[in-house]
């Protein structure tokens, strides 16, 4: 599975804090997701980050 962060991101950092293996903050203070498949051992944390996003900016890609 892959994820992407859309332009609704408000830069709260919740996703990067929940799953830093998949999500990180850019120099523009918004989140981005890795472009590769999410490692199997990180799938639960990535899904938690998506579900916890306060503005719904994380989508399955």
CORRA-V311374 format. One record per run of one state. SS is the DSSP state (@ for helix, = for strand, . for the rest). FROM is the first residue (numbers start at 1). LEN is the number of residues. If there is no record, write none. Layout:
SS_FROM_LEN + SS_FROM_LEN
This chain:
._1_2 + =_3_3 + ._6_8 + @_14_5 + ._19_4 + =_23_3 + ._26_5 + =_31_3 + ._34_6 + @_40_13 + ._53_5 + =_58_3 + ._61_1
